[in-house]
Amino acid sequence: MKRPKLKKASKRMTCHKRYKIQKKVREHKRKLRKEAKKRGHKKPKKDLGIPNAAPFKEEVLREAEQRKQRREELKQKQKLDRQKELEKKRKQEKNKKDACEIKPGEKKSSKKQKTKSNQQVAKNSKKSFCQELKKVIEASDIVLEVLDARDPLGCRCPQVEQLIIQTDGKKKLLLLLNKIDLVPKENLEKWLIYLNKEFPTVAFKSAIQLKDKTVREKKHTKRHNAYTELTRGSLCFGSECLLKLLQEHSTTKEKAIQVGVVGFPNVGKSSIINSLKEMRACNVGPDRGLTKYMQIVHIDKNIKMLDSPCIIAAPSNSALVLALRSTTDYDGENLVNSIDAILKHCSKQQIMLHYNMPDYRNTLEFLTLLARKRGMLKKGGLADTESAAKLFLSDWTGARVSYHSQPPAAWNLPPHLSEQTVVAAQQEFKVHDLEEDNRSTIKASKYPSPASSIVFQSSGFTVGITDDGELPEEVLEPDNIEENENEDEDFMEGEDEGGERESDTEDIEEGSDKIMTGKTTAEELETKNANLGELSTGKQVDIDKLTADQDDAYDFNTDYI
């Protein structure tokens, strides 16, 4: 028996119903337009863009793209800061709850748990960095000391070199000049001639864009080939020369070799290993001291690369060295001092041209101008000098700013080296072949013009810490754990570390605003910095007296522009 065909409901409607719906829709739209008119919302004008006839169209578009990238970076940074603050708050609330729940009989056990947690935190401290660095040097047959081509002398550590030389020829030392694309070609050639007199030196440029371990290789389509042509600047140069040296050494020794990579923070240790492996095997980032443990990466059957934590700069170094080579991130007044040290070692005109800003009288004024130019403002339109200072430091430690230092006019053997060690190091490798390979890498890479690169005055060798006993007492004292616990309890009750920092930065910002209006002199700024130092140490200063002195210093007869 056939099933009867079911009739589908018709979509047709009466004209009366259709007209009624249309009328209701028109009335609704009219109502919305009226409300928008009352609020003052108007249609956004269409962006016509830049006409083709306009001069410097490409430069304007490039600047607009750069601004957009900066905004995105700032947003990401702010997002991370917010997340960190939320985590801090959660931890504080959790600790408060735990403190309430603990009974009087359980106090001893809680203290033991706290000491264990403090010991776990100490694993990421400077002490663990020294221990891991020693492990890498002991395990390796060849040690690669990575130097930033912008300041090679400042990246050299005599203590580490001495530690390697003391092994009586068991371990070989190689110097590697990284970031060669950020210095002029002539300057790079001079540095290679200078450094080759002491140890064999390899010119190198790390790859920027690398695939992750989990990412599979894509098929080479036309679109992919065009993309690779555009990103030619992200290619690696000098890897063939380095691998050739290491393979020759392994064949002479007739065994697999381990190569330790050491250096100060942000010189590009992990990125060198990634570019040799041709994938992202090690963690890479702009943060200082990102690598915390020894990591073994197999390049081939005969070569193993050992990634190490950064060398710790001794606190006895100059302010310039600590600003560029230290693992700690500074805040408040220390940030301003570190940037002041960098600016003093550079040409003022070149800094003004690079950052495209007017003349400035001191560091605070420079930071306020930079903050306002980059749109780093706080509530009330105040310039955020602290974030501007952090951005400036990240530019100089990262690969954004092109600056170069000149090698010394006359070569002298450093005091930590002897003629025998230098001769032995050069005999171990084929120096003539290395020089030819370096010339080929120099020809292949691109370089900035000497006019666009900032001239930088190097402060010489950086003193590093290789032994735990040389570290400051603050890092090594385990007896202070109980005292720190009491401080943490006070901190949980309401004494926040961020409050002190905010007060310091507010004082600095007030000083920067006065500079913009012309109400302060260099002498007043020095006195103010001294007073800020006293406040940070805990000494009481009469604030009314300070303000009275500043008001009297203003001269009404002179015109300030």
Secondary structure, 3 states (H helix, E strand, C coil): CCCCCCCCCCCCCCHHHHHHHHHHHHHHHHHHHHHHHHHCCCCCCCCCCCCCCCCCHHHHHHHHHHHHHHHHHHHHHHHHHHHHHHHHHHHHHHHHHHHHHCCHHHHHHHHHHHHHHHHHHHCCCHHHHHHHHHHHHHHCCEEEEEEECCCCHHHCCHHHHHHHHCCCCCCEEEEEEECHHHCCHHHHHHHHHHHHCCCCEEECECCCCCCECCCCCCCCCHHHHHHHHHCHHHCCECHHHHHHHHHHHHHHHCCCEEEEEECCCCCCHHHHHHHHHCCECCCCCCCCCCCCCCEEEECCCCEEEEECCCCEECCCCCHHHHHHHCCCCCCCHHHHHHHHHHHHCECHHHHHHHHCCCCCCCHHHHHHHHHHHCCCECHHHCECHHHHHHHHHHHHHCCCCCEECCCCCCCCCCCCCCHHHHHHHHHHCCHHHHHHHHHHHHHHCCCCCCCCCEEECCCCCCCEECCHHHCCHHHHCCCCHHHHHHHHHHHHHCCCHHHHHHHHHHHHHHHHHHHHHCCCCHHHHHHHHHHHHHHHHCCCCCHHHHHHHHHHCCCCCCCCC
